[in-house]
Amino acid sequence: MPLTPEIRWIDTPEALDEACAEVAEAEVIALDTEFFREKTFHPVPALIQFCVGGAAYLVDPTVVACTDAFCRLLGEGPLKLLHASSEDLEVFIHWAGVTVTPLVDTQIAQSLLGEVPSMGYQKLVEFWVGETLPKDETRSNWLERPLSEAQKTYAALDVIYLLSVWRAQRESLERHGRLAWLEEECRKLVDQAARGEESDGQWYLRQRQLWRLSPRQIEAYRRLTIWREGEVRRRDLPRGWLASDKLLYGIAERMPENRFELAGVEGMKPPLVKREGDALLALVREAHHLAEDELPTPPWSPMDAAFKKRYKALKKVVGREAEALGLAPEVLLRRRDLEALVSASLRDEPLPMPEGWRGERLAEALETALHGIAHHETSETSS
């Protein structure tokens, strides 16, 4: 039966500073947020929760701005625990203007201890603590005031059990010699969150069908996604409310030269042509007029026999090592990283080998597998 938490409601700057003073000497602080982003690009903070043991502090960010003391607590001070933290980090960057560090993400910690790479918080608590948490408030309206007692309890439990979970996880990670792995993963997570707008130029690489486009179409798609990312951030709109990836891909595929052709792209609606047509066509024209040597190199076709052969060999290496470690293969190496290795191998380019603990476990075996295939192909050609 879940415990009944002691709750401290904070709705003034003075109360927030007092709470910060009370927890400033703690070694570990559990953090969580409740937010909405259905109608915005940036998450709208609705509740900030933290705990170091004992009472859970619930901060109302709809009436309290982040104080200097809380900023210091987030950006320095004790180790911060979060679960599945990527969107929470966005909340803190947007509300507090700071990147949370040092950080441990308990979902990542769990992924390094077993074959479930994205275990939810409730299952995590059940696994390590043996408690079944209520689910009734998962879809609550966290912006309404006053919050119900059930909402407050639910929010408090989201941080209280993180401390117990982390103690158990840390012991297991140390026993398996993987604590340094987690520290490396969480540093990457913090760095990625801090990059923000700098990552806009990489958004186009998420497109799984990029290999179907020509270099000039890829450049058009890249420019279109950079434009979209900047605009939705500036206007604070969900991506799909302006232009989806699918629509931008369709524009790049068609490379329209005028509004009539733009209107013919599948999914294009007249209001978007009217409002954004000139901007979209200008981006396509920019890509159209670039010199050949200024265009990106397209990904290798995953349908190509040579690609499939290398990909299968590398996937086998990763699967074998994942099984030995008791991890999900995608925790060791993502599909995108495998494909990048294969493409570089086929082009005889430097191999983008995994670094850190992944490189120690995989790099030699991956390179050996690719070298073996290349040697076999050379032998077949010469014979």
NORQUI-V822989 format. One record per residue. N is the residue number from 1. RES is the residue in three letters. PHI is phi in radians with two decimals (* if undefined). PSI is psi in whole degrees, -180 to 180 (999 if undefined). Layout:
N/RES/PHI/PSI
N/RES/PHI/PSI
This chain:
1/MET/*/123
2/PRO/-1.02/143
3/LEU/-1.20/162
4/THR/-1.68/109
5/PRO/-1.34/150
6/GLU/-1.42/131
7/ILE/-2.12/133
8/ARG/-1.99/114
9/TRP/-1.52/130
10/ILE/-2.13/117
11/ASP/-2.38/21
12/THR/-2.42/152
13/PRO/-1.04/-36
14/GLU/-1.13/-42
15/ALA/-1.17/-35
16/LEU/-1.18/-43
17/ASP/-1.13/-38
18/GLU/-1.11/-42
19/ALA/-1.12/-40
20/CYS/-1.06/-41
21/ALA/-1.12/-35
22/GLU/-1.21/-30
23/VAL/-1.88/1
24/ALA/-1.06/-30
25/GLU/-1.58/2
26/ALA/-1.21/152
27/GLU/-1.46/-31
28/VAL/-2.40/138
29/ILE/-2.26/130
30/ALA/-1.54/135
31/LEU/-2.24/151
32/ASP/-2.78/166
33/THR/-2.44/156
34/GLU/-2.08/137
35/PHE/-2.69/168
36/PHE/-2.19/146
37/ARG/-2.63/26
38/GLU/-1.14/-32
39/LYS/-2.02/10
40/THR/-2.40/162
41/PHE/-1.41/-47
42/HIS/-1.42/140
43/PRO/-1.15/137
44/VAL/-1.64/111
45/PRO/-1.18/133
46/ALA/-2.02/-26
47/LEU/-2.83/141
48/ILE/-2.09/126
49/GLN/-2.05/140
50/PHE/-2.62/158
51/CYS/-2.78/144
52/VAL/-2.13/11
53/GLY/2.04/139
54/GLY/1.48/-127
55/ALA/-1.22/150
56/ALA/-1.80/130
57/TYR/-1.66/127
58/LEU/-2.00/114
59/VAL/-1.74/132
60/ASP/-1.63/98
61/PRO/-1.32/-5
62/THR/-1.33/-17
63/VAL/-2.22/-11
64/VAL/-2.11/122
65/ALA/-1.37/157
66/CYS/-1.17/128
67/THR/-1.54/166
68/ASP/-1.04/-38
69/ALA/-1.13/-40
70/PHE/-1.27/-34
71/CYS/-1.03/-44
72/ARG/-1.12/-39
73/LEU/-1.10/-39
74/LEU/-1.30/-40
75/GLY/-1.66/-7
76/GLU/-2.43/-142
77/GLY/0.99/-142
78/PRO/-1.23/165
79/LEU/-1.13/133
80/LYS/-1.79/132
81/LEU/-1.80/129
82/LEU/-2.40/156
83/HIS/-2.02/128
84/ALA/0.88/66
85/SER/-1.53/-5
86/SER/-0.99/-45
87/GLU/-1.33/-32
88/ASP/-1.07/-40
89/LEU/-1.08/-37
90/GLU/-1.10/-41
91/VAL/-1.02/-48
92/PHE/-1.18/-38
93/ILE/-1.12/-41
94/HIS/-1.33/-40
95/TRP/-1.47/-45
96/ALA/-1.74/-19
97/GLY/1.30/21
98/VAL/-2.33/156
99/THR/-1.67/129
100/VAL/-1.24/123
101/THR/-2.85/148
102/PRO/-1.23/154
103/LEU/-2.34/143
104/VAL/-2.21/127
105/ASP/-1.73/116
106/THR/-1.22/-22
107/GLN/-1.23/-42
108/ILE/-1.14/-41
109/ALA/-0.98/-43
110/GLN/-1.17/-35
111/SER/-1.13/-24
112/LEU/-1.57/2
113/LEU/-2.06/-4
114/GLY/-2.92/-173
115/GLU/-1.65/9
116/VAL/-1.89/101
117/PRO/-1.31/-18
118/SER/-2.35/54
119/MET/-1.19/133
120/GLY/-1.27/164
121/TYR/-1.09/-44
122/GLN/-1.11/-41
123/LYS/-1.20/-34
124/LEU/-1.12/-45
125/VAL/-1.12/-42
126/GLU/-1.10/-39
127/PHE/-1.15/-46
128/TRP/-1.66/-31
129/VAL/-1.91/-22
130/GLY/1.41/16
131/GLU/-1.88/144
132/THR/-1.81/114
133/LEU/-1.51/151
134/PRO/-1.17/149
135/LYS/-2.01/-1
136/ASP/-1.07/-30
137/GLU/-1.71/9
138/THR/-0.96/-41
139/ARG/-1.80/26
140/SER/-1.12/159
141/ASN/-1.50/98
142/TRP/-1.37/-6
143/LEU/-1.58/-14
144/GLU/-1.28/149
145/ARG/-2.33/141
146/PRO/-1.38/154
147/LEU/-1.23/149
148/SER/-1.31/164
149/GLU/-1.11/-34
150/ALA/-1.14/-41
151/GLN/-1.11/-45
152/LYS/-1.09/-42
153/THR/-1.13/-45
154/TYR/-1.00/-47
155/ALA/-1.14/-39
156/ALA/-1.16/-41
157/LEU/-1.13/-25
158/ASP/-1.11/-24
159/VAL/-1.91/-31
160/ILE/-1.05/-43
161/TYR/-1.38/-16
162/LEU/-1.02/-35
163/LEU/-1.12/-44
164/SER/-1.18/-41
165/VAL/-1.03/-46
166/TRP/-1.13/-39
167/ARG/-1.02/-43
168/ALA/-1.22/-42
169/GLN/-1.10/-44
170/ARG/-1.06/-44
171/GLU/-1.04/-43
172/SER/-1.20/-41
173/LEU/-1.09/-42
174/GLU/-1.12/-41
175/ARG/-1.10/-36
176/HIS/-1.57/-1
177/GLY/1.22/34
178/ARG/-2.09/9
179/LEU/-1.11/-39
180/ALA/-1.13/-32
181/TRP/-1.05/-47
182/LEU/-1.11/-43
183/GLU/-1.03/-41
184/GLU/-1.12/-44
185/GLU/-1.10/-42
186/CYS/-1.28/-31
187/ARG/-1.09/-41
188/LYS/-1.07/-41
189/LEU/-1.09/-44
190/VAL/-1.13/-44
191/ASP/-1.06/-42
192/GLN/-1.12/-43
193/ALA/-1.11/-36
194/ALA/-1.26/-24
195/ARG/-1.20/-38
196/GLY/0.91/-114
197/GLU/-1.08/-26
198/GLU/-1.09/-24
199/SER/-1.48/-3
200/ASP/-1.01/-37
201/GLY/-1.21/-11
202/GLN/-1.78/-3
203/TRP/-1.04/-38
204/TYR/-1.06/-25
205/LEU/-1.22/-12
206/ARG/-1.30/-16
207/GLN/-1.22/116
208/ARG/-1.24/-21
209/GLN/-1.76/18
210/LEU/-1.04/-32
211/TRP/-1.12/-19
212/ARG/-1.36/-14
213/LEU/-1.63/155
214/SER/-1.34/165
215/PRO/-0.95/-39
216/ARG/-1.22/-38
217/GLN/-1.16/-39
218/ILE/-1.08/-43
219/GLU/-1.12/-39
220/ALA/-1.10/-44
221/TYR/-1.11/-41
222/ARG/-1.04/-47
223/ARG/-1.16/-37
224/LEU/-1.13/-41
225/THR/-1.23/-37
226/ILE/-1.07/-45
227/TRP/-1.04/-48
228/ARG/-1.07/-45
229/GLU/-1.05/-43
230/GLY/-1.14/-41
231/GLU/-1.23/-43
232/VAL/-1.20/-31
233/ARG/-1.20/-44
234/ARG/-1.16/-41
235/ARG/-1.54/-9
236/ASP/1.01/56
237/LEU/-2.15/149
238/PRO/-1.05/148
239/ARG/-0.95/-47
240/GLY/-1.12/-22
241/TRP/-1.28/-22
242/LEU/-1.73/-63
243/ALA/-2.84/125
244/SER/-1.32/163
245/ASP/-1.01/-41
246/LYS/-1.07/-42
247/LEU/-1.18/-43
248/LEU/-1.14/-37
249/TYR/-1.10/-42
250/GLY/-1.09/-38
251/ILE/-1.13/-45
252/ALA/-1.10/-35
253/GLU/-1.17/-40
254/ARG/-1.49/-26
255/MET/0.83/59
256/PRO/-1.16/147
257/GLU/-1.84/-11
258/ASN/-2.65/175
259/ARG/-1.14/-33
260/PHE/-1.10/-47
261/GLU/-1.19/-36
262/LEU/-1.09/-41
263/ALA/-1.12/-21
264/GLY/-1.45/-6
265/VAL/-1.20/133
266/GLU/-1.01/129
267/GLY/1.60/-9
268/MET/-1.34/128
269/LYS/-1.90/147
270/PRO/-0.90/-41
271/PRO/-1.07/-34
272/LEU/-1.22/-40
273/VAL/-1.06/-43
274/LYS/-1.14/-45
275/ARG/-1.39/-43
276/GLU/-2.06/4
277/GLY/-0.99/-45
278/ASP/-1.10/-42
279/ALA/-1.15/-43
280/LEU/-1.15/-45
281/LEU/-1.15/-34
282/ALA/-1.13/-39
283/LEU/-1.15/-41
284/VAL/-1.12/-41
285/ARG/-1.10/-40
286/GLU/-1.02/-45
287/ALA/-1.17/-37
288/HIS/-1.13/-30
289/HIS/-1.69/3
290/LEU/-1.26/149
291/ALA/-1.23/156
292/GLU/-0.99/-40
293/ASP/-1.31/-4
294/GLU/-1.69/-4
295/LEU/-1.53/153
296/PRO/-1.26/158
297/THR/-1.43/126
298/PRO/-1.27/153
299/PRO/-1.12/152
300/TRP/-1.25/143
301/SER/-1.13/125
302/PRO/-1.22/-9
303/MET/-1.49/-13
304/ASP/-1.17/137
305/ALA/-1.06/-42
306/ALA/-1.13/-38
307/PHE/-1.09/-49
308/LYS/-1.02/-41
309/LYS/-1.11/-46
310/ARG/-1.19/-42
311/TYR/-1.07/-44
312/LYS/-1.08/-40
313/ALA/-1.16/-43
314/LEU/-1.21/-39
315/LYS/-1.08/-35
316/LYS/-1.15/-42
317/VAL/-1.04/-49
318/VAL/-1.11/-44
319/GLY/-1.07/-41
320/ARG/-1.12/-44
321/GLU/-1.21/-38
322/ALA/-1.09/-42
323/GLU/-1.11/-41
324/ALA/-1.12/-34
325/LEU/-1.57/-12
326/GLY/1.28/34
327/LEU/-2.06/160
328/ALA/-1.24/138
329/PRO/-0.95/-37
330/GLU/-1.22/-17
331/VAL/-1.26/-35
332/LEU/-1.28/-49
333/LEU/-2.69/127
334/ARG/-1.30/158
335/ARG/-0.99/-42
336/ARG/-1.03/-39
337/ASP/-1.24/-37
338/LEU/-1.10/-44
339/GLU/-1.13/-37
340/ALA/-1.13/-38
341/LEU/-1.10/-45
342/VAL/-1.11/-46
343/SER/-1.06/-44
344/ALA/-1.11/-38
345/SER/-1.12/-43
346/LEU/-1.18/-29
347/ARG/-1.62/1
348/ASP/1.02/41
349/GLU/-1.76/165
350/PRO/-0.98/135
351/LEU/-1.39/127
352/PRO/-1.38/72
353/MET/-1.17/148
354/PRO/-1.08/150
355/GLU/-1.96/179
356/GLY/1.12/-145
357/TRP/-1.13/-31
358/ARG/-1.15/-42
359/GLY/-1.08/-40
360/GLU/-1.09/-36
361/ARG/-1.49/-28
362/LEU/-2.10/-31
363/ALA/-0.96/-49
364/GLU/-1.10/-45
365/ALA/-1.17/-38
366/LEU/-1.14/-45
367/GLU/-1.14/-39
368/THR/-1.11/-42
369/ALA/-1.11/-45
370/LEU/-1.17/-40
371/HIS/-1.11/-39
372/GLY/-1.11/-41
373/ILE/-1.16/-45
374/ALA/-1.07/-41
375/HIS/-1.13/-41
376/HIS/-1.12/-42
377/GLU/-1.16/-38
378/THR/-1.13/-42
379/SER/-1.10/-41
380/GLU/-1.14/-39
381/THR/-1.16/-43
382/SER/-1.22/-27
383/SER/-1.49/999
